[in-house]
């Protein structure tokens, strides 16, 4: 696939790294020579210095022959102009990063199609949805919903006193014969491991388990953690992300008791008028007196999504110290995410990484029903349909020759779900859920076609 990425910032860089590992034909266009140099030194892509609003530079980047153009600069206006011009110059599909809510609200005078955009990605909305999923599954560092909600993949960190520490995956499964699940990955010491039954579990491992949604609480309990319901939530920051999270929680009437802290008096008044069921507080989230006065020690979850990364980390650590069970911090540097649990945070999110992952999911669709990426580990979940021509049809999983760093996690057939074991047989038209490293995506996709 020929792909042109407009913008060599964090989103463009992350996408370039992912797509170059998949051996895609990628060209990156930007005016910033330093940013282009960083992309070129790390990724196998072609870089071109040029203006995203120039038809001549877009043509030089190859948008006329492009299967896909991704407009991912930091400016909405530039992305819109680049999208319109790319579409008219011949690009087959255009994805654009647009942060302005006016273009996604119902009744907007300009639809994405009017701007030449096939798919519009809003980073703030993407990360807000991710935060809400983390809150709903309080003990997990990562949560992905799969197979139309019938399955979930959760990331769980093993404490050093966890009953699972020191045993193999095979022993874990034998110890819980009535609990059907599969560990599809282990994150350990900065490495992503696609495991087999002989691998031992170690303290501080983060294990990624796929299971039917109703089984997840039992799985959490088996790790030594307690899945406690979250009712009282405090949000630090009435930013776009914070207000999006508040709106999503506000729609589930009565389920959550939510407080939001905002330092701007004018904006806090506006939010108070808009969000009727949420208590809006004017103040600084790093003020311990304010937190104590507003009942931080009785709070179940603390979410810090201000524009100040250090403030988010400090306020979450303060909340954790005061006994809050679940903390989520928004960080601006994606490399901080794998370190989040090491310093005491439960979860960390990055809106640019969330947007990049959402764009990547859109890129993969067509061949694949869905693609999901996980924060902090170098692996992806694919949900794809098995063709009648696939080599996997009518074979048990243990006889399928997948790449070494791939693992089948689940099977969806005629509306029912099955956690994949070695004896499970794959049939045509099944939807299979596969966990693999990026370099194997193309090989796996082709195998099931």
N, C-alpha and C positions, 0 to 999 in steps of 0.2 A: 504494500500500500504506500502510495506517495503522499506524504504529510508535510504541510508547511505550518510551522509554529511562528506566530508573530508575537514577539516579546521574549526576551531572554532573562526575565526575572525569576523569582523562585518557582512560580508555576511552570514557566517555560523550561527551566532547568530540570525540574523533577520529571516533567513529561519527556524531555529529551533523553534522560537517563533510562526511563522505563522503556521507551519505544526503540531506542538503539539496542537495548538488550534483546528485544524481540526481533531484531534484524529488519526493522522497518526503514524505508527510504525517507529520511527526515531532513528538512531544511529549516534553519532558524534565522529569522530576520529581525534585526534590531539596530538602533542607531548607536547604542552603547558598545564601543569596541572592547572595553574591559569585560563586560558581561558576556559578550560573544566569545572572548578568549577563554573565559572560565568554562563555558559550555563545550567549546572545541577541545579543550585539554582533558575533559572528563568523559565525553560522549562521542560515539562514532556517528557524527552528523555533519552536514554541510552548513556553514555559517555564512551569512551575507549581511554586510553593513548597508542599511538603507532605511528609508522612511516608510512607515506602515500606511501613511496616507497618500503615497505616491504610486500611481498606476504603473509607472516605469519600473520602480523598485519591486513592486508586487509581481510583475511579470518576470523580472530577473530571478525572483525567488521560486518561480514555477507554479504560481497559483492557477494558471490556465490549464495545466495538466494534473492538478492536484485532486486526489480522491477526497482529501479532507484538509480544510484550513482551520486552524485554532487561533483565534484572536485573544491573546492573554496578556496584553500590556496592563499597566496599572491604571490607565485612563479609559473610562467608559466610552467617551467620545471618539477616541482613536480606534477602539475596538469596533464601534459601530460603522465608522467610515471604512475601515479595512474590510469588514464583513460585506458591506454593500458592494464595494469595488471588486472584491474577490469573487463574489457570486456572479456579478455581471461579466467578469473576465473568464469565467468558465469553471470555477471550483464546483465540484459535485456536492459537497456537504460542508457547512460552516458551523463551527461551535464558537461561541463568544462568552467571555467572562464579563458580566454586567452587574455592577453592584447597586445601581439605582433601583429602589423598590418600585418606582413609578412604572417601569417597563414590565414588571411582573404582576402588578396589581390588576384585578378585573376592571374592565372599562377604560384601559389605557388607550389613548388615541393612536398609538403606534404599536402594532403587533410585531413580534420577532420576524415574521415573514416579510413585513414591509422594509425591514433593515437587512434583508438577505441572510438572516440567522435561522438555521434549522434547530439548534439547541442552545438555550440560554442558561448559563450557570451563574448562580449567585453565591459567592463564597460564604457570606454571613448566614444565609439560610441553610446551606449544607452543613456547616459546623454546628448550628443551633439544633438541627435534627439529631446530629450525632450526640450532642450533650444530653438531650432528653432521653435517648436510648440508654446512655450510661447511668442516668438517674433511675430509670425504671428497673435496671438490673444492678442493684446497689453494690454487690460484692465484686463485680467484674471490672477489669481494666479496659476491655474491649467487648462490644456486643454487635453482632451482625445477625439480621433476620433473613432467613432463607426459605425457599420453597413456599412462597406466598404465606409466610408466617408460621408454617408447620414445623420448621426447624430453626434452631439458633446455634450460632457459634459464639462461645464466650471465652475471653482470656482471663485466667485466674492465676494469681501469684501465690506460690506455695510458701508459707511461712516456714521457718527452720524447724518448728515443732509440729508441722503437719504430719498426720499419720501416713501420708503417701511418700514421704521422704525416705529414700533408700531402697524402695521396691521397684521392680520392673513394670513396664506397661502391661505385660502379660499377667503378672501377679495382681495388679490393680483390677484388671477385668475379671479375673477368677474370684477375687474377693467380693465382687458385687455382681453375682450372676443374674440378678433380676433387673439390673440397670443397663440399658443398651446405650452405648456411647462410643465415640472414637476420638482419641487424641491425635490431631492432625499435624500439630507443630509444637515445638518447644523453643522458647527464647531463653538463651543461657549465655551470660557473659558477652553480650553483643553479637552472638551468632544465632541464626535461625536454623533449627534442626528439623528435618522431616524424619520422624522416628519410626522404628519398628518395635515389635514386642519385647525385644531384649534390652532396650534402652532403660537405664535407671533414672529415677526422678531425684532431683537434688534441691536442697533448700534454696529459695530465691528464684527458682525456675518460674517462668510464666508459661503455663500450659494452655493450649488452645483446643477446646473440646467441642465437638459437634454432636448434637443430640436433638431428639424431639423436644419441642418447647416446654411441654408439661414435665419433662424429666429434669430440666435444668436445676430447679431448687434442690432436688435430691443429690445431684452431682456436686453442687456447691457445698452441701453439707458433708459429703465424703472427703473433701479436701481439708476439712477442719474449720472452714469458714461458716459463718451464720448469715443466711439471707434474711435481713430484717427489712420490713417495709419502711419506705421513706414517705413522710407526710409533710414535715416542716422544712422548707427550702429557703435559703438566703442567696440572692444574686448580687454580686458586687459589680456594678457598672451598667448603666443604662445605654450602653453602646448599641449599635445595630444588632450585634449578636445577643447582647443581654435582653434587649426588647423583643427580639424574635423568640428567644427561649421563654420569656414571660408570656408572650402571646400564645405560644403552643401549650404551655401549662395552663393558661387561663381558659382555654377552650374545653379542657376536661373539668367541667364545673364541679367544684366541691372536693375534688380528689386531693388537691394540694393546698397547703397553707404557705403562701409565697410572700417574701419580703424582698424588695429591690432597693439597693443603696446607690444613689447617684450624686456626685459632687456638684453638678451644675444645678443651681436653684431653678433656673428657667426651664431646663429640660425635665427636671424632676416634677415640676408642676404640670408640664404637658403630658408626661407619662401617667401621672395620677388621674388626669382627666380622661385619658384613653383606656387605662387598664383598671376598671372599676373594682374588680375582686382582688387586687394586689395592693399591698401596703407599700407605698413609695416613701423612702426615707432620704432626706437631704443630708449628705455627709461623706466622709472619707472612709473607705472600706478597711484601711489600715489603722484606723483609730480604735484602739482596744477598748476605750471607754464606751464608744458608740456600740461596738459589737456586744459588749457585756450588757449594756442597757437594753438592747433589743433582743436579748436572749440567745446569744450565740451558743451557749452551753446546752440549750434545749433544742438546737437545730440538728436535723438529720443529715442535710446535705448543704455544702457551701460551694457555690460556683463563682469563680472570679474571671470576668471577661472584660476588664477595662482595657484601654489602649496602651497601658504601661505593663510590660511583661514582668518586670521585677516586682511591681505592686501585686500582680496576680499570684506570683509564687509565694511572696512573703505573707500575704493575707490568707492563702490556703494553708501554709505551714502553721500560722497562728491559729487558724480554725481547728486544724488537726490537733494541735497542742491542747486546745480547750475542749477536746472530746468529740468533735464532729466526726461522724462515721465515714462520710463520703465527701471527698474534695475533688473538684475538677478545675484546672487552671488552663486558660488559653495562653499559649506561648507563641512568640513570633518566629522563633528559630526551630525548625523541624528537628534538628539534631538534639534538642533538649528532651524530646518525647521519650526516647528509650531510657533516659536518666531520671525521669520523673519519679518513678517508684523508689529509686535508690535514695533520693533526698527526702522522701516521706510523703509525696503526693500519691493519691489513688489513681488519678488519670490526668493526662494532659492532651490538649487538642490544638491543632494549628489550622487556621481557616484556609491558608493557601494550599496546604497539603490536602485538606478536605476537598477543595475545589479541583485540584489536580486529579485526585482519585475519582471524583465525579466525572470529569472529562474523560479519563481513561476508561471508565465503565461505558461511556457513550461510544468511544472508539471501538471497543470490542463487540458491541451489540451488532447483530446481523449473523455473525458466526456463533456468537454466544448469547444465551438468554440474559445473563447477568454476570457482572464482574464486581467483586468487592475487595478492597484493599484494607489492610490492618495497619494501625499506627505503630511505628517503632520496629516492625519486622519486615523482612524483605520477602514477602510471599503474598499470594493472592488466591481467592476462592473463585472458581468458575462454576457457573451453572449452565449446562448445555444439554441439547437434545441429541440422543443417539440416532444416527441415520441407519436405515436398513442395510446400507452398504458398509457400515463400520466393521472393522475386524473384531470388535468387542462383543458383537451380538451373539447371544446364546452361550456365552462363556462365563465361568465363575471368575470372580475378580482375581483370585490368586494365579490364574493362568493368563491374565492380560499383561502384555509386556509394555508397561508405561515407563517413561523416563524415571531414573532412580530418585529424583527429587520431586516426585508426584505421588499423590495418595487419594484414592476415592473415599469420600467421607459419607455420602448419602445417596439414596436413589428415590426418586419420586415417580410413582406409577399409578395411573388412573385415580389420581387424587389422594392416594395413600403414600406415606413416607416410610422408608426403611433405612436404618443406619447400616452402612456397608460393612460387611465382614468378608473374609477371604472366600467363603462359600457362596456368597450372594451372586446370583446370575443376572447379567445385564441383558435386557430385551430391547428390541427396536422401539423407538419412540419414548423410551425412558428419559427422564431428566436426571442427569447425574451431577453431583456436586463434587468438585475436584479441588484439592489444595495443592498448589505447586509454586515453585520459584519462577520468577519472570522469564528466565531464558528458556523455559520448557513450554511456555503457553502455546506457541505455534505448533509444536509437535503434538501436544495433547489435543488441541482443537482439531488438527488434521486426523488424528487417530479415530475420533468419534464421528467424523463427518460421513 
